[in-house]
Amino acid sequence: METKIIFEHTDTFGGESNYSWVNRMEYTGKNKSDLALVRAAKKFAGISGVRCRTESYGDMLALYPAGICQVVFIQWI
């Protein structure tokens, strides 16, 4: 089954997404595990190897890298 996923990488201000700049990428492919999607999103954002706090909102994951005022959202469409 094909899945459509959007990665969204932006900055934060006061811990909330700020959107003074944003990079988006759309991914369509086979179902992947959450871990595989997190790794792909971190690679897209250029933060591979950086520890992240992960928050799950049901249909979306948010990655908050340690020491960087940025966030990466993974959204299922």
C-alpha beads as a LAMMPS data file, in Angstrom:
LAMMPS data file: protein, C-alpha beads

77 atoms
76 bonds

1 atom types
1 bond types

-500.0 500.0 xlo xhi
-500.0 500.0 ylo yhi
-500.0 500.0 zlo zhi

Masses

1 110.0

Atoms # bond

1 1 1 0.000 0.000 0.000
2 1 1 1.324 3.426 -0.990
3 1 1 1.642 6.075 1.699
4 1 1 2.019 9.842 1.263
5 1 1 4.168 11.574 3.874
6 1 1 5.355 15.175 4.201
7 1 1 8.546 16.197 6.016
8 1 1 8.549 19.803 7.212
9 1 1 11.679 21.405 8.720
10 1 1 11.455 24.860 10.331
11 1 1 12.820 26.990 13.164
12 1 1 11.381 27.484 16.644
13 1 1 10.954 30.482 18.909
14 1 1 10.138 29.918 22.555
15 1 1 9.740 26.190 21.899
16 1 1 6.994 26.689 19.281
17 1 1 7.350 26.413 15.501
18 1 1 8.079 29.864 14.046
19 1 1 8.043 29.403 10.230
20 1 1 10.370 32.323 9.490
21 1 1 11.800 29.761 7.046
22 1 1 10.590 26.297 6.098
23 1 1 11.757 23.362 3.935
24 1 1 9.252 20.730 2.818
25 1 1 9.623 17.391 1.094
26 1 1 6.920 14.984 -0.020
27 1 1 7.529 11.235 0.133
28 1 1 5.336 8.616 -1.505
29 1 1 6.165 4.966 -1.051
30 1 1 5.543 1.771 0.844
31 1 1 4.616 1.801 4.522
32 1 1 7.656 2.274 6.720
33 1 1 8.118 1.985 10.457
34 1 1 8.236 5.121 12.594
35 1 1 11.963 4.590 13.170
36 1 1 12.665 4.438 9.420
37 1 1 10.652 7.643 8.882
38 1 1 12.487 9.420 11.714
39 1 1 15.834 8.453 10.178
40 1 1 14.717 9.656 6.732
41 1 1 13.415 12.956 8.169
42 1 1 16.647 13.563 10.087
43 1 1 18.654 12.902 6.927
44 1 1 16.437 15.340 4.991
45 1 1 16.921 18.016 7.677
46 1 1 20.686 17.443 7.914
47 1 1 20.577 16.448 11.579
48 1 1 21.593 12.792 11.327
49 1 1 23.501 11.823 14.456
50 1 1 21.867 14.542 16.585
51 1 1 19.748 13.385 19.525
52 1 1 16.113 14.409 19.227
53 1 1 13.114 14.489 21.512
54 1 1 10.219 12.851 19.659
55 1 1 6.571 13.726 20.265
56 1 1 3.720 11.729 18.729
57 1 1 0.361 13.320 17.910
58 1 1 -1.340 10.312 16.290
59 1 1 -1.121 11.328 12.632
60 1 1 2.078 13.368 13.057
61 1 1 5.505 13.095 14.685
62 1 1 7.566 16.093 15.817
63 1 1 11.337 15.894 16.219
64 1 1 13.079 18.490 18.406
65 1 1 16.893 18.246 18.037
66 1 1 18.929 18.876 21.184
67 1 1 20.720 22.232 21.255
68 1 1 19.157 23.530 18.027
69 1 1 16.121 25.828 17.784
70 1 1 14.499 23.769 15.036
71 1 1 11.716 21.212 14.594
72 1 1 10.972 18.548 11.985
73 1 1 7.384 17.431 11.463
74 1 1 6.465 14.112 9.859
75 1 1 2.836 14.168 8.660
76 1 1 0.843 11.310 7.150
77 1 1 -1.576 12.407 4.395

Bonds

1 1 1 2
2 1 2 3
3 1 3 4
4 1 4 5
5 1 5 6
6 1 6 7
7 1 7 8
8 1 8 9
9 1 9 10
10 1 10 11
11 1 11 12
12 1 12 13
13 1 13 14
14 1 14 15
15 1 15 16
16 1 16 17
17 1 17 18
18 1 18 19
19 1 19 20
20 1 20 21
21 1 21 22
22 1 22 23
23 1 23 24
24 1 24 25
25 1 25 26
26 1 26 27
27 1 27 28
28 1 28 29
29 1 29 30
30 1 30 31
31 1 31 32
32 1 32 33
33 1 33 34
34 1 34 35
35 1 35 36
36 1 36 37
37 1 37 38
38 1 38 39
39 1 39 40
40 1 40 41
41 1 41 42
42 1 42 43
43 1 43 44
44 1 44 45
45 1 45 46
46 1 46 47
47 1 47 48
48 1 48 49
49 1 49 50
50 1 50 51
51 1 51 52
52 1 52 53
53 1 53 54
54 1 54 55
55 1 55 56
56 1 56 57
57 1 57 58
58 1 58 59
59 1 59 60
60 1 60 61
61 1 61 62
62 1 62 63
63 1 63 64
64 1 64 65
65 1 65 66
66 1 66 67
67 1 67 68
68 1 68 69
69 1 69 70
70 1 70 71
71 1 71 72
72 1 72 73
73 1 73 74
74 1 74 75
75 1 75 76
76 1 76 77
